[in-house]
Amino acid sequence: MLKREALTRRVLSCIGWLKNYVELNNVNNLTDINKYCEDFLVPILNRTYGLRLVNLNQIKVNFPAVDLGDYDSRICYQVSSTVDVKKIEETLNTYDINGLYSSFDEIYLFMLGTRKKYRKELQYDTFPFDYKRNIKDFTDLSRDILSKEIDELKEIVDLLEFEMSGNNNMDEQIKLIITDELTTNYSTLFKQVIRTKDVELRFRDVLNLITPEVFGSEKFFFMLTCMRLKTTVYDKHEQLLIKHPSGYTRKLIEIYNQFKKLNSYDDLFHMRRDEYRDLVRVLQPILNNFIIKPLVND
């Protein structure tokens, strides 16, 4: 029982990672993910459903209607990140027009997103099609994998983890997407300066010099206007980051929580002492090591 529970967690972890990875790429219009999933799914679908699928696009560039095919079992798949009925109908019409039913008895659509509840009736004289049977998504795949006996389940889990081991790390994809906004915010904080008659302090100097214990005391009470920090890119991906917990994403969420806290105040010294303590803990090490690259003249 414990062995199956452990294998189940590993399956759900792999499928969950892939689903989030696909969503992250699609929301940023990085369409190469579809090609990656074609290659990734071939061995997984083969092992799960007892097929011998091959990537048809490697046999003929832009193979019509479908991406994967098993000529022996006469089953084929299209892999798509588009889940609306218009895309389904276009695929099936192309499949019909090109006479692919002469090579394959059944066509399946593997949705990289979550399938919808489809109402439009689609019927073809040359091949069968049923929404419930012929459309699969990651939920269906994980359910079918988890229905296997222990030995077969372990083989598929090992295959999943092997196929994922050599591919792009999701943290690296997130870093590429968030880096510009993150760096802009660090630069904004780094360059912020308080000038008084006797002293000139940067934002990071405040974090270094004013400890949480004396924060808010009269001795250190002066105005430091909070400059607005950008969170647009982060907000777009926040739910994905939450669903993909890692050391990097947890840190990123923590950093942006501080950005949003700063955005909620007009003046730093209206913060509560415990909020300032978190601000120092999270942002002080980053700003102490942050270097602004000099502009290069053309």
N, C-alpha and C positions, 0 to 999 in steps of 0.2 A: 504493500500500500504506500509506504513512504517512498519507494523507488519511483512509482508512477507519479506521485505528487511532485517529486523533484524534476522528473522529465517534463511534466506538464508546465512547470514554471519556466523551464528552459525553452520549451516550444513557444510559449506566450511571450517570453522576452525577445526571442528572435523575430517572431511575426510582428510584435509591437514595434520593435526597432525599425523594421523594414517599412511598415505602414507610415510611421512618423517621418522616416527618411524620404519617402515618396511625397508625402504632403509638403514637407519643407521645400523640396525641389520644385514641385508644381506651383506653389504659392509664389515662387520667385521666377516662374517661367523658364526653369531649367529643364528643358524637355529631354535631355539625354538620359534622364532617369528611366524612361520607357524602354530604351535599348538595354540599359543595365538590367532591368527586371526581366526582359525576355530571356537573357542568358542565365540569370539567377534562377528563374522558375523552371527551366527545362529539367534539371536533375530532380528538383523537388516534386514537381508534378509527376514525373516518371515514377519516382519511388512511391509516391502516395497512391497513385491510381493504376499502377502496373502498366505504364505506357512506354513507348520508345519515341517520344517526341524529338524532333530536331528543329533548329531555328531555320525556317524556310527563307528568311532574308539573307542567310549566308549561302543559300543555293541560288537564289535569284534576287537581285536587289529590288526592293519595293515590291515584294510578292503581294499580289492583290488580296485584300480582305482579311487575310489571316497571317499570323506570325510564326506559329509553331504547328508542326504536323507529324502524325504517325501514320505512314502509308499502310502499315500492316494492320493496325487496329482501325484504320479509316476514321480517325478522330483528329480534329484540329482545334487550335485556340487562337483567338486574337487577344492581345494584351493591350489594355487601354486605360488611360487615366481619366478619360471622359465617360461619365456614367449616365448621360441623358438619353432619352429614347431616340432622339434624332440620330445620334451616333450609332446606336444599335441598328436602326433601320438602314442607315447608309451602308454599314458593314454587311448586313444580310443581303441587301440588294446587289452589292458588288460581288458577293459570294455566288449569288444566283446567276447574275449576268455572265460571269466568267466560267460558269459550269463546274465549279469546284466540287459540287455534289457528286460528280463522277469519280472523284478521287477520295472524297471523305463523306461518310454517312452522317456524321454529326459535327456541328460547329459549336464550340463553347466560347463565351466571352469572359475573360478574367479581368475584373474591374480592380484597378489599383486604388480606387476610392471606394466608398461605401455605396453599394447599390441602392437604388430607389424602389418605390412601389410603382410599378409600371402598369398602366391601364390600357394603353393603345394596343389593340389586337394586331398581332403580326402572324400571318399564315403564308406558307409557301407550299406549292404543289410538289416541289422536287426534293424537299428535305424537311425533317421535323424541327420545330423550335418551340421551346416552352421557357418562359422567363425563370420559373423556379428551378428547372432542371439545368438549363443551358447557360445560366449566368452564375459565375462564382466570384467571390471576393475573399479578402484575407480572413474574414470570420468563418466562411465555409471551409477554407483550406485548413485553418487551425482546428476546427471541429473534426474534419475528416482525418487529420493526422492523429489527434488525440483518441480517436476511436480504435486505433491499431492495438494489437497485442504488445506486451512489454518489449519483447526482443525487436520487433519491427519498429516500434516507437523509438527505441534508443537509436537504431540505425538512421532514422530520419532526423532525429535531433542532432546526431553527430554530423550528418550531411548539411543540415542547416547552418550549424556553427562553422563548419569547414568552408562553405560557400561564402559566408559573411566575413571570414577572417582576413581575406586578402583584398577586401573592398574598402572604399573610402569610409573613414570614421565620421560619424555624424557630427561630433564636436568640431571637427575641422571645417565642415560645411557651414555650421553656425558661425564660426569665427570669421569666415570669408564674408558672410552676409552682414554681420553686426559690427565689424571692425571700424568702418568709417564713422558711424554714428558714435561708437564708444570713444574713439580717439578725439573726435570733435568735442565731446563732453569733458574729457580729461583736459584738453587744451583750454577750454573755457574756464574751468576751475583753476588751472595752473596759472593762467595769465591774470586772474582777478587780483586786484591790488587795493589795499586800504592805505590812503595817504592822510596823515594828520600832521600837525605842526612838528611833532618830535619823532615820528616813526613812519616807516613804510613797510607794510606787511602784505605778503601774498596769502591767498587762502590756505595754502599748505603750511605756511608759517604759523597761522592761527591754530591749525590742528596739532602742530608740533609743540607750540609754546603754551597753549592754554589747555590744561588738563581737565578732564571731566569733573574732578573734585572742586575746582575753583570756577568752572564755567558758570556764567550768569551772575557772578559776584560784581559788586559795584566797581571794583578795581579793573575788571576786564569788560566792562559794559560799554561797548561802542558799536556804531552801525557798520554792518557788513551786508550790503544789499545782495540778496540771492539772485544770481543770474539764471535765466531760464535755460534748462537743459533739455536736449532732444530725447524723445522716447518713442518716436513714430515707428521705427523699424522694430524695436523691441516689442512694442504693443502688438504689432502684426503677428509676432511669433511666440508670444508669451505662453499660450496654451500648449504649443508644441514643446517648449522648453520644460514646462511642468510635467508633461507626459514622458519626457526623455531625461530622467534624473541621472546626472553624472556629477563628478566633482566640478567640472567646468560650468555646466548649466546651473548648478546650485549657487556657485559663486556669482555667475552673471545675474541671476535673479536677485541676489543679495545686493549687488552693486546698483542695479536699477531701482531697487526699493529705496536706496539712499538718494538717488537722483530725484525720484518722485517726492520724497520727503522734503528735499531742498526746494523743489518747485512749489510746494504747498506753503512755503514761508516767504515773506517779503524781506525779512531780515534774519540772518543766521541766529542772532542772540535772543530770538523769540522761541527758539527750540526749547524743549524740556531737556533736562540734564541727561536723562537716560537715552534720549534720542541723539544727543551730541556724542555720548559715549559710543554708540553704534556707528556714528558717522566717522569718528576717529579710528575705530577698529577696522572698518572696511576700506575707507578711502586714504587714510594716511600712508600706508605702505605703498599704495599705487602711485600717489602723487609724489612721494619722495624718490621714486625711481623713474618718474615720467620725464622724458626728454623731448623738447620741441625741436623738430628738425628745421634748420635754417632754410629760408627760401633761396632757390637757385636762380640767379639772373640769367635770362636768355642771352 
